[in-house]
Protein backbone atom coordinates (compact mmCIF):
# COMPACT_ATOMS: atom_id res chain seq x y z
CA UNK A 1 0.00 0.00 0.00
CA UNK A 2 1.43 3.37 -1.05
CA UNK A 3 2.02 6.01 1.61
CA UNK A 4 1.54 8.76 -0.99
CA UNK A 5 -1.82 10.48 -1.49
CA UNK A 6 -4.03 9.21 -4.30
CA UNK A 7 -5.95 11.99 -6.05
CA UNK A 8 -8.32 11.13 -8.88
CA UNK A 9 -6.52 7.84 -9.48
CA UNK A 10 -3.04 9.44 -9.57
CA UNK A 11 -0.42 8.77 -6.91
CA UNK A 12 1.16 12.14 -6.10
CA UNK A 13 4.75 11.73 -4.92
CA UNK A 14 5.68 15.40 -5.06
CA UNK A 15 5.01 17.73 -2.12
CA UNK A 16 1.62 19.43 -2.13
CA UNK A 17 2.78 22.99 -1.54
CA UNK A 18 0.20 25.76 -1.02
CA UNK A 19 -1.58 26.45 -4.30
CA UNK A 20 -0.95 23.02 -5.77
CA UNK A 21 -4.21 21.57 -4.48
CA UNK A 22 -6.01 24.04 -6.73
CA UNK A 23 -4.25 22.43 -9.70
CA UNK A 24 -4.18 18.80 -8.55
CA UNK A 25 -7.91 18.65 -7.90
CA UNK A 26 -9.68 15.27 -7.94
CA UNK A 27 -11.41 16.22 -11.18
CA UNK A 28 -8.21 17.37 -12.92
CA UNK A 29 -6.27 14.31 -11.76
CA UNK A 30 -9.07 12.00 -12.90
CA UNK A 31 -8.97 13.68 -16.31
CA UNK A 32 -5.19 13.16 -16.58
CA UNK A 33 -5.58 9.56 -15.36
CA UNK A 34 -8.09 9.02 -18.17
CA UNK A 35 -5.55 10.30 -20.70
CA UNK A 36 -2.96 7.90 -19.31
CA UNK A 37 -5.36 4.98 -19.47
CA UNK A 38 -6.46 5.68 -23.04
CA UNK A 39 -3.15 6.76 -24.57
CA UNK A 40 -0.30 5.58 -22.34
CA UNK A 41 0.12 2.18 -24.05
CA UNK A 42 0.24 3.73 -27.54
CA UNK A 43 2.88 6.20 -26.37
CA UNK A 44 5.09 3.32 -25.26
CA UNK A 45 4.54 1.51 -28.56
CA UNK A 46 5.60 4.63 -30.48
CA UNK A 47 8.72 5.06 -28.36
CA UNK A 48 9.58 1.43 -29.18
CA UNK A 49 9.14 2.26 -32.88
CA UNK A 50 11.77 4.99 -32.47
CA UNK A 51 14.23 2.35 -31.31
CA UNK A 52 13.39 0.09 -34.26
CA UNK A 53 13.81 2.97 -36.67
CA UNK A 54 17.21 3.82 -35.22
CA UNK A 55 18.32 0.23 -35.69
CA UNK A 56 17.34 0.46 -39.36
CA UNK A 57 19.30 3.70 -39.80
CA UNK A 58 22.30 2.16 -38.05
CA UNK A 59 22.04 -0.77 -40.47
CA UNK A 60 22.33 1.60 -43.43
CA UNK A 61 18.73 2.57 -44.21
CA UNK A 62 18.83 6.37 -44.42
CA UNK A 63 15.68 8.36 -43.61
CA UNK A 64 13.47 8.93 -46.65
CA UNK A 65 9.97 9.98 -47.63
CA UNK A 66 7.47 7.20 -46.92
CA UNK A 67 6.11 5.49 -50.04
CA UNK A 68 2.91 4.46 -48.24
CA UNK A 69 1.93 8.11 -47.60
CA UNK A 70 2.67 9.50 -51.06
CA UNK A 71 -1.03 10.24 -51.59
CA UNK A 72 -1.01 12.59 -48.61
CA UNK A 73 2.04 14.44 -49.93
CA UNK A 74 0.36 14.83 -53.29
CA UNK A 75 -3.10 15.52 -51.91
CA UNK A 76 -5.20 18.68 -52.16
CA UNK A 77 -6.19 19.24 -48.54
CA UNK A 78 -6.16 22.19 -46.14
CA UNK A 79 -5.80 22.63 -42.40
CA UNK A 80 -8.68 24.17 -40.45
CA UNK A 81 -9.08 27.97 -40.78
CA UNK A 82 -6.69 29.90 -38.52
CA UNK A 83 -8.37 31.40 -35.39
CA UNK A 84 -8.55 35.22 -35.40
CA UNK A 85 -6.01 35.69 -32.61
CA UNK A 86 -3.46 33.49 -34.43
CA UNK A 87 -3.72 35.25 -37.79
CA UNK A 88 -0.70 37.48 -37.08
CA UNK A 89 2.21 35.61 -35.49
CA UNK A 90 5.08 37.60 -36.93
CA UNK A 91 6.95 37.71 -33.61
CA UNK A 92 6.63 35.16 -30.81
CA UNK A 93 8.59 35.31 -27.58
CA UNK A 94 9.54 32.08 -25.84
CA UNK A 95 10.46 31.34 -22.28
CA UNK A 96 9.81 29.33 -19.13
CA UNK A 97 6.61 29.50 -17.11
CA UNK A 98 8.25 31.40 -14.24
CA UNK A 99 5.81 34.00 -12.87
CA UNK A 100 7.85 37.18 -13.42
CA UNK A 101 9.21 36.04 -16.80
CA UNK A 102 5.67 35.12 -17.88
CA UNK A 103 4.41 38.62 -17.14
CA UNK A 104 7.33 40.21 -18.97
CA UNK A 105 6.79 37.96 -21.99
CA UNK A 106 3.04 38.60 -22.11
CA UNK A 107 3.69 42.35 -21.89
CA UNK A 108 6.58 42.34 -24.41
CA UNK A 109 4.67 43.51 -27.49
CA UNK A 110 5.09 40.15 -29.23
CA UNK A 111 2.00 38.71 -30.89
CA UNK A 112 2.34 35.37 -29.07
CA UNK A 113 4.18 33.85 -26.14
CA UNK A 114 5.28 30.23 -26.11
CA UNK A 115 4.83 29.25 -22.47
CA UNK A 116 7.50 26.60 -22.22
CA UNK A 117 7.21 23.55 -19.98
CA UNK A 118 9.86 21.89 -22.16
CA UNK A 119 13.40 22.89 -23.17
CA UNK A 120 13.44 26.31 -21.44
CA UNK A 121 12.10 24.81 -18.21
CA UNK A 122 14.12 22.70 -15.80
CA UNK A 123 11.37 20.19 -14.90
CA UNK A 124 11.62 20.25 -11.14
CA UNK A 125 8.34 19.48 -9.42
CA UNK A 126 8.09 23.07 -8.24
CA UNK A 127 8.83 24.55 -11.68
CA UNK A 128 6.17 22.39 -13.33
CA UNK A 129 3.46 22.93 -10.71
CA UNK A 130 4.22 26.61 -10.15
CA UNK A 131 4.03 26.92 -13.94
CA UNK A 132 0.55 25.40 -13.95
CA UNK A 133 -0.53 27.87 -11.24
CA UNK A 134 0.91 30.73 -13.30
CA UNK A 135 -0.85 29.56 -16.46
CA UNK A 136 -4.14 29.29 -14.56
CA UNK A 137 -3.80 32.94 -13.57
CA UNK A 138 -2.58 34.06 -17.00
CA UNK A 139 -5.55 32.45 -18.73
CA UNK A 140 -7.83 34.50 -16.45
CA UNK A 141 -5.75 37.70 -16.81
CA UNK A 142 -5.07 37.79 -13.05
CA UNK A 143 -1.35 37.04 -13.20
CA UNK A 144 0.62 39.41 -10.95
CA UNK A 145 3.90 39.33 -9.04
CA UNK A 146 5.70 41.34 -6.38
CA UNK A 147 9.46 40.91 -6.19
CA UNK A 148 11.35 40.51 -2.90
CA UNK A 149 12.42 44.13 -3.39
CA UNK A 150 8.79 45.22 -3.57
CA UNK A 151 8.59 45.82 -7.34
CA UNK A 152 5.12 45.02 -8.68
CA UNK A 153 4.45 43.29 -12.01
CA UNK A 154 1.01 43.10 -13.63
CA UNK A 155 -0.46 42.36 -17.05
CA UNK A 156 -1.11 45.16 -19.52
CA UNK A 157 -4.45 45.54 -21.26
CA UNK A 158 -3.04 43.99 -24.44
CA UNK A 159 -0.96 40.85 -24.00
CA UNK A 160 0.52 38.16 -26.19
CA UNK A 161 -1.54 35.12 -27.14
CA UNK A 162 -0.53 32.13 -25.01
CA UNK A 163 0.76 29.00 -26.77
CA UNK A 164 1.85 26.35 -24.26
CA UNK A 165 4.52 23.74 -24.95
CA UNK A 166 4.37 20.49 -22.93
CA UNK A 167 7.30 18.14 -22.57
CA UNK A 168 7.94 15.59 -25.33
CA UNK A 169 6.67 12.02 -25.62
CA UNK A 170 9.96 10.58 -24.31
CA UNK A 171 9.74 12.30 -20.90
CA UNK A 172 8.03 10.97 -17.78
CA UNK A 173 6.84 12.77 -14.66
CA UNK A 174 8.50 10.89 -11.79
CA UNK A 175 6.43 12.62 -9.11
CA UNK A 176 3.13 11.23 -10.43
CA UNK A 177 2.33 7.54 -10.86
CA UNK A 178 -0.63 5.79 -12.45
CA UNK A 179 -1.15 2.10 -11.76
CA UNK A 180 2.31 1.75 -10.31
CA UNK A 181 4.30 3.50 -13.06
CA UNK A 182 5.41 7.03 -13.85
CA UNK A 183 3.07 8.88 -16.16
CA UNK A 184 3.81 10.62 -19.44
CA UNK A 185 5.13 14.13 -18.83
CA UNK A 186 3.40 15.18 -22.06
CA UNK A 187 -0.02 14.07 -20.86
CA UNK A 188 0.62 15.53 -17.40
CA UNK A 189 1.64 19.00 -18.66
CA UNK A 190 -0.90 19.12 -21.45
CA UNK A 191 -3.77 17.59 -19.50
CA UNK A 192 -3.56 19.91 -16.50
CA UNK A 193 -3.22 22.99 -18.72
CA UNK A 194 -6.15 21.99 -20.93
CA UNK A 195 -8.40 20.96 -18.04
CA UNK A 196 -7.96 24.19 -16.12
CA UNK A 197 -7.67 26.74 -18.91
CA UNK A 198 -9.49 25.70 -22.10
CA UNK A 199 -12.85 27.17 -21.10
CA UNK A 200 -11.34 30.36 -19.64
CA UNK A 201 -9.33 30.98 -22.81
CA UNK A 202 -12.28 30.35 -25.10
CA UNK A 203 -14.47 32.64 -22.99
CA UNK A 204 -12.18 35.58 -23.67
CA UNK A 205 -11.89 34.94 -27.40
CA UNK A 206 -8.71 32.90 -27.44
CA UNK A 207 -8.28 29.14 -27.11
CA UNK A 208 -6.17 26.22 -25.95
CA UNK A 209 -3.18 26.61 -28.24
CA UNK A 210 -0.06 24.44 -28.12
CA UNK A 211 3.38 23.78 -29.51
CA UNK A 212 4.16 20.06 -29.82
CA UNK A 213 7.88 19.19 -29.53
CA UNK A 214 10.20 16.39 -30.61
CA UNK A 215 7.81 14.63 -33.00
CA UNK A 216 9.57 11.90 -34.95
CA UNK A 217 6.71 10.51 -37.03
CA UNK A 218 3.17 11.14 -38.25
CA UNK A 219 1.99 8.32 -35.98
CA UNK A 220 3.14 10.38 -32.99
CA UNK A 221 1.16 13.31 -34.40
CA UNK A 222 -1.87 11.02 -34.81
CA UNK A 223 -1.62 10.15 -31.13
CA UNK A 224 -1.74 13.86 -30.22
CA UNK A 225 -4.76 14.34 -32.47
CA UNK A 226 -6.57 11.49 -30.75
CA UNK A 227 -5.71 13.03 -27.36
CA UNK A 228 -7.28 16.30 -28.52
CA UNK A 229 -10.45 14.62 -29.76
CA UNK A 230 -10.84 12.62 -26.55
CA UNK A 231 -10.16 15.62 -24.28
CA UNK A 232 -12.54 17.97 -26.07
CA UNK A 233 -15.32 15.39 -25.93
CA UNK A 234 -14.64 14.55 -22.27
CA UNK A 235 -14.89 18.19 -21.17
CA UNK A 236 -17.57 19.32 -23.60
CA UNK A 237 -15.18 21.67 -25.41
CA UNK A 238 -16.15 22.35 -29.05
CA UNK A 239 -14.30 20.05 -31.41
CA UNK A 240 -11.47 21.85 -33.16
CA UNK A 241 -10.91 24.34 -30.33
CA UNK A 242 -7.40 22.99 -29.76
CA UNK A 243 -4.83 24.40 -32.16
CA UNK A 244 -1.31 23.03 -32.40
CA UNK A 245 1.92 24.10 -34.06
CA UNK A 246 4.28 21.18 -34.45
CA UNK A 247 8.01 21.62 -34.12
CA UNK A 248 9.86 19.99 -37.00
CA UNK A 249 13.08 19.51 -35.04
CA UNK A 250 14.02 15.95 -35.95
CA UNK A 251 15.30 14.66 -39.29
CA UNK A 252 12.69 11.89 -39.36
CA UNK A 253 10.04 14.50 -38.55
CA UNK A 254 11.21 16.56 -41.52
CA UNK A 255 10.66 13.62 -43.87
CA UNK A 256 7.13 13.26 -42.46
CA UNK A 257 6.34 16.97 -42.05
CA UNK A 258 3.45 16.85 -44.51
CA UNK A 259 1.99 13.74 -42.93
CA UNK A 260 2.37 15.28 -39.45
CA UNK A 261 0.42 18.32 -40.60
CA UNK A 262 -2.19 16.07 -42.23
CA UNK A 263 -2.76 14.00 -39.09
CA UNK A 264 -3.44 17.18 -37.11
CA UNK A 265 -5.14 19.14 -39.89
CA UNK A 266 -8.34 19.61 -37.87
CA UNK A 267 -6.29 21.11 -35.03
CA UNK A 268 -3.22 22.46 -36.84
CA UNK A 269 -2.09 26.04 -37.17
CA UNK A 270 1.43 25.49 -38.46
CA UNK A 271 4.90 23.98 -38.29
CA UNK A 272 8.04 25.45 -36.76
CA UNK A 273 11.73 25.15 -37.64
CA UNK A 274 13.62 24.25 -34.44
CA UNK A 275 17.16 24.69 -35.61
CA UNK A 276 19.35 23.53 -32.68
CA UNK A 277 17.31 20.43 -31.95
CA UNK A 278 17.24 19.68 -35.67
CA UNK A 279 21.04 19.75 -35.82
CA UNK A 280 21.15 17.55 -32.71
CA UNK A 281 18.76 15.12 -34.41
CA UNK A 282 21.00 14.93 -37.48
CA UNK A 283 23.97 13.98 -35.32
CA UNK A 284 21.90 11.55 -33.24
CA UNK A 285 20.12 9.73 -36.04
CA UNK A 286 23.18 9.52 -38.31
CA UNK A 287 25.58 8.80 -35.47
CA UNK A 288 27.06 5.71 -37.10
CA UNK A 289 27.80 7.36 -40.45
CA UNK A 290 31.19 9.11 -40.51
CA UNK A 291 30.16 11.11 -43.58
CA UNK A 292 27.94 13.19 -41.31
CA UNK A 293 30.61 14.42 -38.93
CA UNK A 294 29.81 18.09 -38.41
CA UNK A 295 32.35 20.94 -38.09
CA UNK A 296 32.45 23.55 -35.32
CA UNK A 297 28.95 24.51 -34.27
CA UNK A 298 29.51 28.17 -35.15
CA UNK A 299 29.92 27.12 -38.81
CA UNK A 300 26.52 25.42 -38.97
CA UNK A 301 24.48 28.45 -40.01
CA UNK A 302 21.02 28.42 -41.53
CA UNK A 303 22.64 29.08 -44.92
CA UNK A 304 24.30 25.65 -45.16
CA UNK A 305 22.64 23.41 -47.78
CA UNK A 306 20.85 20.87 -45.57
CA UNK A 307 19.34 23.61 -43.38
CA UNK A 308 18.30 25.70 -46.39
CA UNK A 309 16.54 22.62 -47.79
CA UNK A 310 14.84 22.00 -44.44
CA UNK A 311 13.51 25.56 -44.30
CA UNK A 312 12.28 25.47 -47.90
CA UNK A 313 10.59 22.13 -47.31
CA UNK A 314 8.75 23.26 -44.16
CA UNK A 315 7.59 26.50 -45.81
CA UNK A 316 6.31 24.68 -48.90
CA UNK A 317 4.51 22.01 -46.87
CA UNK A 318 2.78 24.60 -44.71
CA UNK A 319 1.78 27.01 -47.44
CA UNK A 320 0.41 24.34 -49.76
CA UNK A 321 -2.05 23.42 -47.02
CA UNK A 322 -2.93 26.79 -45.49
CA UNK A 323 -0.72 26.54 -42.40
CA UNK A 324 1.88 28.94 -41.01
CA UNK A 325 5.62 28.23 -41.25
CA UNK A 326 7.28 29.64 -38.15
CA UNK A 327 10.97 30.50 -38.06
CA UNK A 328 13.55 29.77 -35.40
CA UNK A 329 14.96 31.32 -32.27
CA UNK A 330 17.07 34.43 -31.94
CA UNK A 331 18.95 33.59 -28.75
CA UNK A 332 20.74 36.92 -28.37
CA UNK A 333 19.94 39.06 -25.35
CA UNK A 334 20.60 42.80 -24.94
CA UNK A 335 24.10 43.66 -23.74
CA UNK A 336 23.94 46.35 -21.10
CA UNK A 337 26.81 48.78 -20.67
CA UNK A 338 28.38 48.16 -24.08
CA UNK A 339 26.50 50.04 -26.82
CA UNK A 340 28.74 48.75 -29.61
CA UNK A 341 28.35 45.10 -28.59
CA UNK A 342 24.62 45.57 -28.14
CA UNK A 343 24.28 47.12 -31.59
CA UNK A 344 26.21 44.20 -33.08
CA UNK A 345 23.94 41.70 -31.34
CA UNK A 346 20.80 43.45 -32.58
CA UNK A 347 22.26 43.56 -36.10
CA UNK A 348 22.69 39.76 -35.98
CA UNK A 349 19.08 39.36 -34.90
CA UNK A 350 17.84 41.66 -37.65
CA UNK A 351 19.87 39.82 -40.29
CA UNK A 352 18.55 36.46 -39.11
CA UNK A 353 14.94 37.65 -39.10
CA UNK A 354 15.36 39.29 -42.49
CA UNK A 355 16.63 35.97 -43.86
CA UNK A 356 13.58 34.22 -42.43
CA UNK A 357 10.99 36.63 -43.75
CA UNK A 358 12.62 36.67 -47.19
CA UNK A 359 12.60 32.87 -47.21
CA UNK A 360 8.82 32.96 -46.72
CA UNK A 361 8.31 32.37 -42.99
CA UNK A 362 5.13 33.78 -41.47
CA UNK A 363 6.68 34.54 -38.10
CA UNK A 364 9.66 34.02 -35.87
CA UNK A 365 10.89 33.51 -32.30
CA UNK A 366 12.92 35.67 -29.94
CA UNK A 367 14.13 34.80 -26.44
CA UNK A 368 14.09 38.23 -24.81
CA UNK A 369 11.64 41.17 -24.70
CA UNK A 370 14.46 43.44 -25.83
CA UNK A 371 14.52 41.72 -29.23
CA UNK A 372 10.80 41.94 -30.00
CA UNK A 373 10.97 45.31 -31.72
CA UNK A 374 13.91 44.30 -33.91
CA UNK A 375 12.07 41.19 -35.10
CA UNK A 376 8.85 43.12 -35.68
CA UNK A 377 10.70 45.68 -37.78
CA UNK A 378 12.43 43.02 -39.90
CA UNK A 379 9.15 41.26 -40.65
CA UNK A 380 7.28 44.54 -41.07
CA UNK A 381 9.72 45.69 -43.72
CA UNK A 382 9.32 42.60 -45.89
CA UNK A 383 5.90 41.12 -44.98
CA UNK A 384 3.09 43.59 -45.56
CA UNK A 385 0.21 41.33 -44.56
CA UNK A 386 -0.34 39.04 -41.60
CA UNK A 387 1.30 36.06 -43.30
CA UNK A 388 2.99 34.81 -46.48
CA UNK A 389 0.84 31.82 -47.38
CA UNK A 390 1.20 32.79 -51.04
CA UNK A 391 4.94 32.01 -50.97
CA UNK A 392 5.59 28.54 -52.34
CA UNK A 393 9.08 27.84 -53.65
CA UNK A 394 9.43 26.24 -57.06
CA UNK A 395 12.20 24.05 -55.64
CA UNK A 396 11.16 20.47 -54.89
CA UNK A 397 13.22 19.37 -51.91
CA UNK A 398 14.59 15.85 -52.24
CA UNK A 399 15.84 13.35 -49.69
CA UNK A 400 19.38 14.07 -50.88
CA UNK A 401 18.86 17.77 -50.17
CA UNK A 402 17.71 17.11 -46.60
CA UNK A 403 20.63 14.73 -46.05
CA UNK A 404 23.36 16.79 -47.69
CA UNK A 405 26.58 16.27 -45.68
CA UNK A 406 28.42 19.27 -44.26
CA UNK A 407 32.19 19.44 -44.18
CA UNK A 408 34.35 21.94 -42.33
CA UNK A 409 37.07 22.38 -39.74
CA UNK A 410 36.95 21.25 -36.12
CA UNK A 411 39.04 23.49 -33.90
CA UNK A 412 40.23 23.58 -30.32
CA UNK A 413 38.03 26.64 -29.87
CA UNK A 414 35.03 24.61 -31.05
CA UNK A 415 35.81 21.84 -28.57
CA UNK A 416 36.26 24.34 -25.76
CA UNK A 417 32.99 26.08 -26.59
CA UNK A 418 31.02 22.85 -26.48
CA UNK A 419 32.63 21.87 -23.16
CA UNK A 420 32.08 25.30 -21.64
CA UNK A 421 28.50 25.85 -22.71
CA UNK A 422 27.43 22.24 -22.22
CA UNK A 423 28.68 21.91 -18.65
CA UNK A 424 27.64 25.42 -17.69
CA UNK A 425 24.09 25.01 -19.00
CA UNK A 426 23.67 21.55 -17.45
CA UNK A 427 24.76 22.88 -14.06
CA UNK A 428 22.16 25.64 -14.29
CA UNK A 429 19.50 23.11 -15.36
CA UNK A 430 20.30 20.88 -12.40
CA UNK A 431 19.92 23.98 -10.23
CA UNK A 432 16.43 24.64 -11.58
CA UNK A 433 17.11 27.13 -14.39
CA UNK A 434 16.08 25.98 -17.86
CA UNK A 435 16.60 29.31 -19.66
CA UNK A 436 20.13 30.40 -18.85
CA UNK A 437 22.01 33.46 -20.16
CA UNK A 438 25.51 32.42 -21.24
CA UNK A 439 27.78 34.96 -22.92
CA UNK A 440 24.86 37.13 -24.04
CA UNK A 441 22.84 34.23 -25.44
CA UNK A 442 19.73 32.76 -23.82
CA UNK A 443 20.44 29.04 -23.93
CA UNK A 444 18.05 26.14 -23.41
CA UNK A 445 18.42 22.37 -23.35
CA UNK A 446 18.88 22.10 -27.12
CA UNK A 447 22.26 23.87 -26.81
CA UNK A 448 23.54 21.31 -24.33
CA UNK A 449 22.28 18.50 -26.57
CA UNK A 450 24.11 19.69 -29.68
CA UNK A 451 27.23 20.40 -27.60
CA UNK A 452 27.52 16.92 -26.09
CA UNK A 453 26.44 15.16 -29.28
CA UNK A 454 29.17 16.90 -31.29
CA UNK A 455 31.81 16.00 -28.72
CA UNK A 456 30.59 12.39 -28.80
CA UNK A 457 30.59 12.30 -32.61
CA UNK A 458 34.07 13.75 -32.96
CA UNK A 459 35.42 11.22 -30.50
CA UNK A 460 33.64 8.26 -32.10
CA UNK A 461 34.92 8.99 -35.61
CA UNK A 462 38.47 9.88 -34.55
CA UNK A 463 38.26 13.45 -35.80
CA UNK A 464 41.32 15.64 -36.14
CA UNK A 465 41.51 19.29 -35.22
CA UNK A 466 42.37 21.79 -37.92
CA UNK A 467 45.95 21.85 -36.56
CA UNK A 468 46.26 18.08 -36.99
CA UNK A 469 45.88 16.95 -33.38
CA UNK A 470 43.59 13.96 -32.83
CA UNK A 471 40.37 14.40 -30.88
CA UNK A 472 40.55 12.12 -27.85
CA UNK A 473 38.93 11.76 -24.46
CA UNK A 474 42.27 12.85 -23.01
CA UNK A 475 42.02 16.09 -25.00
CA UNK A 476 38.57 16.79 -23.55
CA UNK A 477 39.85 16.07 -20.04
CA UNK A 478 42.84 18.35 -20.61
CA UNK A 479 40.79 21.27 -21.93
CA UNK A 480 37.97 21.12 -19.38
CA UNK A 481 39.82 22.55 -16.32
CA UNK A 482 40.48 25.86 -18.06
CA UNK A 483 36.81 26.18 -19.00
CA UNK A 484 35.74 25.45 -15.44
CA UNK A 485 38.27 28.00 -14.19
CA UNK A 486 36.78 30.59 -16.55
CA UNK A 487 33.28 29.88 -15.22
CA UNK A 488 34.55 30.09 -11.62
CA UNK A 489 36.23 33.43 -12.36
CA UNK A 490 32.97 34.80 -13.73
CA UNK A 491 30.76 33.37 -10.98
CA UNK A 492 33.05 33.87 -8.01
CA UNK A 493 34.06 31.14 -5.58
CA UNK A 494 30.94 31.34 -3.42
CA UNK A 495 28.47 30.95 -6.27
CA UNK A 496 30.56 28.33 -8.03
CA UNK A 497 31.06 26.21 -4.91
CA UNK A 498 27.35 26.39 -4.07
CA UNK A 499 26.43 25.07 -7.51
CA UNK A 500 26.13 21.54 -8.87
CA UNK A 501 29.26 21.48 -11.01
CA UNK A 502 30.58 18.09 -9.83
CA UNK A 503 27.35 16.38 -10.95
CA UNK A 504 27.14 18.41 -14.17
CA UNK A 505 30.74 17.65 -15.11
CA UNK A 506 30.40 13.96 -14.32
CA UNK A 507 27.23 13.48 -16.35
CA UNK A 508 28.21 15.68 -19.29
CA UNK A 509 31.65 14.13 -19.69
CA UNK A 510 30.30 10.60 -19.33
CA UNK A 511 27.70 11.21 -22.04
CA UNK A 512 30.25 12.90 -24.31
CA UNK A 513 32.73 10.00 -24.01
CA UNK A 514 30.58 6.88 -23.59
CA UNK A 515 30.76 4.10 -26.22
CA UNK A 516 26.99 4.21 -26.71
CA UNK A 517 25.01 7.34 -27.51
CA UNK A 518 22.37 8.39 -24.97
CA UNK A 519 19.17 9.39 -26.75
CA UNK A 520 18.45 12.43 -24.56
CA UNK A 521 20.55 14.30 -22.02
CA UNK A 522 17.36 15.15 -20.16
CA UNK A 523 16.61 11.53 -19.24
CA UNK A 524 19.57 10.80 -16.93
CA UNK A 525 19.76 14.46 -15.86
CA UNK A 526 16.11 14.36 -14.75
CA UNK A 527 16.98 11.67 -12.23
CA UNK A 528 19.31 14.17 -10.53
CA UNK A 529 16.53 16.73 -10.04
CA UNK A 530 14.63 16.81 -6.75
Buried (B, 14 or more C-beta within 10 A) or exposed (E): EEEEEEBBBBBBBBEEEEBBEEBBBEEBBBBBBBBBEBBBEBBEEBBEBBEEBBEEBEEEEBBEBBEEBEEBBEEEEEBBEBBEBBBBBBBBBBBBBBBBBBBBBBBBBBBBBBBBBBBBBBBBBBBBBBBBBBBBBBBBBEBEBEEEEEEEBEBEEEBBBBBBBBBBBBBBBBBBBBEEEBBBBBBBBBBBBBBBBBBBBBEEEBBBBBBBBBBBBBBBBBBBBBBBBBBBEBBEBEEBBBBBBBBBBBBBBBBBBBBBBBBBBBBBBBBBBBBBBBBBBBBBBBBBBEEBBBBBBEBBEBEBEBBBBBBBBBBBBBBBBBBBBBBBBBBBBBBEEEEEEBEEBBEBBBEBBBBBBBBBBBBBBBBBBBBBBBBBBBBEEEBEEBBBBEBBBEEEBEBEBBBBBBEBEBBBEBBBBBBBBBBBBBBBBBBBBBBBBBEBBBBBBBBBBBBBBBBBBBBBBEBEBBEEEEBBEEBBEEBBEEBBEEBBEEBEEEEBEEBBBEBBBEBBBEBBBEEEBBEBBBEEBBEBBE
